[in-house]
Amino acid sequence: MNLSLANKNAVICGGSRGIGRSIALAFAGAGANVSICARGEAALRATEAELALLRHKVHAAACDLADGPAVKRYVAAAAEALGGIDVLVNNASGFGRTDDEENWAISINVDLMASVRASHAAQPFLERSKGCIVHISSIAGLKASARTAPYGAVKAALIQYTLTQASALAKKRVRVNCIAPGSVEFPGGVWDIAKRDNPKFYNGILAGIPFDRMGRPEEIASVALFLASDAASWVTGQTIAVDGGQMLA
């Protein structure tokens, strides 16, 4: 199976930490030119430096993905820097937890509307390249999400949007798929913090994962690489749960 992305141009929205960083590194490692954006300048530049070591084109820009015009500017700048767009990955999350106006607004603006806006901005380039979109949702969008109502509902909307986009863009030969990760742990991430600050809660979640461990960002990146590659040339409109069996519990 050939998972090469040689000479492809990939844009990862939310690409400086955790899953996004791992996707960016996996794509560059497979030969892609990569653009990443994020709000945090320090992590952005650190990941940019890692990508540069892989000796392909690299573009990195600070961008608040809750800002609609900023998203459009970033995608246009990434396309110019790389020479087009073959793959768009929408990974950013505001992780709205509580059922209140503020957290609903965060989830809608970052998790959903940033994905919609980036998709719209990238679509002309993707149509020319016969490219693809990979959305990063969550298993929270596939089941009840009592602790994080806005997060779960908006991730479910992203799964539905994947279906709608895939149907609308199939005639243009643009594929659209989605990954629904389970609980993924990385330094400074939600579960890393929970392990330190709320071990009882952390261990309770861990006990519900049949593989007896949290996921690793690289495991999500491997699936993203498959979906972005020609090996998935007849795969569209799908949501793949990558969760170590977490939803089976």
N, C-alpha and C positions, 0 to 999 in steps of 0.2 A: 504494500500500500504506500503510495507516494503522498506524503504530507508536506511537500515543498511549497513554499510561497515565494520562490525566487522571482524577483523583478515585480512583485506585487506591492501596492501601496496601501498601508493599513492605518486607519485613524482610530485611536482608542480614547473615548471620552471618559475620563476618570481613570487615568493610567499610571498614577505615580506610586500607589501603595497596594498591597494585598493582591486581590484577584486581578485588577487592572494591570498592575506592574508585571505579574507573572504572564499574563496574556501578551503584553508588549514584548517581553523578553523571549517568549516562545515563538512569536511571529518573526522577530528579528533573527532568532536562531535558525528559523526555517528559510531565511533569505529575504524577508520582506523589508522594505523601507517603512519606517514607523513614525507616526506623529502621536504624541500624547498631550493631554491637557489635564489640569487639576487646579484647585485653588491654592494649595499649600506650596509655596515657592521652594522650600528646602527639599522636600521629598521629590518634587518635580525635577529639580536639577540633579539630584542624586540618581534618579532613574535614567534621566537623559545621559548621564555619564556612563552608566552601565550599558545602555543601548549603543553608545558610540564605540564601545570596545568590540562590538560585533561587526563593525566596518560596513554598515549600510547607511543610507540616508536617515537622518534623525531630525525631527522637528519637535519642539516642546514649547508650549505656551501656557501661561497662567490664564485661567478662564473660570469665572463663576457660572456654572452650568444652570443656575436658577435664573440667569439673565438672558432672556431670549435673543436680543441683538448680539450679545457677546458670543453666544453659541454659533450663530450664523457667521460672524466674523472669523471665529476660530476655524470652522470647517473650511471656509474659503481660503484662509491662510495656509492651512494644512495641505489642501489640494494644490495650491501654487508651489509650496515648498517641495512636495514629493513628486509633483508632475501628474497628479490625478488621484483618484481613490478607487481601489478595488474592494476594500473591506472596511466596513464601519462597525465598531463595537461600542455599544452603549452600556457602560458599566457603572456610572455614578449613582450614588444613593445618598439621600439626605437622612434616611433611616428615621422617619417620623414614628415615634413610639406611642404616645398617648393620644387618646380620643378627644382632641381639642382642636380649635381652629389653627393654632400655630403649627402643630405637627401635621395636620392634613395639608396645609399650604406647602410645607417643606417637601412632603412626599410627592405631591402633585407637581410642583415646580421642578424638582430635581429628578426623581425617579421616572416620572411619566413625560412631562412636557419637554425636558431636555432631550429625551430620546426621540420624541416626535419632531422637534425642531432640528436636531442634528440629522435625522433621516431625511427631512424635507430639503435641507441644505445640501446634503450629499447625493441626493437622488439623481440629479443630472449627470454627475460624474459616474455613478454606479451604473446608470443605463448605458453610458458609452463603453464602460469596461465589462459589462455583463457581470457585475460584481455581486456582493452579498452583504447582508446585515446580520449581526449577531447581537441580540439583546441579552443582558444578564438580569434575570428576574430572581426568584427565590421559591423554595418549596412553601414559604408562607403564603404565596399566591395560589397554592393548590389545595389549601385546607383552611380550616378556621384558624384565626390568628388573634386569640383573645388578648395577649399581652401587647400586641403591636397592631392595632386595628388599621391605622392609615397605611402603614408599611405593607401589610398583607393585601389590602384592597387595591392599592396602586400597583403592586407587583402582579396581581391577578389581571388588572387592566392591561399591563404590558404583555402578558401572555395572550390575551384576546387581540391586542393590536398586532401581534406577530402574525396571527391567522389572517387578519384583514389585509395587512401589508403583503403577505405572501401571495394571497389571491390577486390583489390589485397589480402586483409587479411581475407576476409569472410570465405574462406575455412579453414583457420587456427583458426576460431572462435574468432578472434580479432575484436571488434567493433570500429568504428571510427566515431565520430560526432563532430559538431562544434556549438559554440554559437556566435551569432552576437549581442553584446550589442549596445544599443543606448548610449545616453549621460549619463554617470554615474559620480556622484559627491562624492568625499571623501576628507578628509583633506589633503592638499598638492597636490591634483590631478589637472589635466588640468582645470576642470570646477570650482574648488574652487579658483584657481588662477585667472581665467577669471572673476569670480564674483567680485573679489577684484580690479583687474587692468583694466578690460574692461567691465563694467556693461552693456553698451549698447549692445555689442555683446552677452553677456551672456543672457540678457533678450530677445534678438531676437531669440536665439535658444530655450529658454524656452517657448516662445510663440508658437512655432511650435510643441510642444509635447501635444497631446490631454489630457494626464493625468495631465497636468499643474504642473509638477515637474520633476526634474532630477531623474534618477534611483539611487538605492542604491547598493553597492557591494554585499550585502547579497541576493539581488534578482537575481543576476547572479549566485551566489554560489548555490542557491536552484535548479536551472536548471542543473548546473554541477553535483550536488549530484544525481539528478534523472538519468542523463545520465550515471553516473559511477556505479549506483546500478543495482541489478538484476531486478528491476522493468522495466528497459529499455533493457531487454535481447534480444529483437527482433527489436531494433532500431539501425540502422547503416546507414551511408552515409547522415545524415541529418544535415542541418544548421537551428538552431532555433533563430529567432530574438527575443530579449528581450529588448523592447524599449518603452513601454508605448504608443505604437501607433505612434511613431515618424515618421515612414516611410509612414504613412497614410496621413500626412499633405500635 
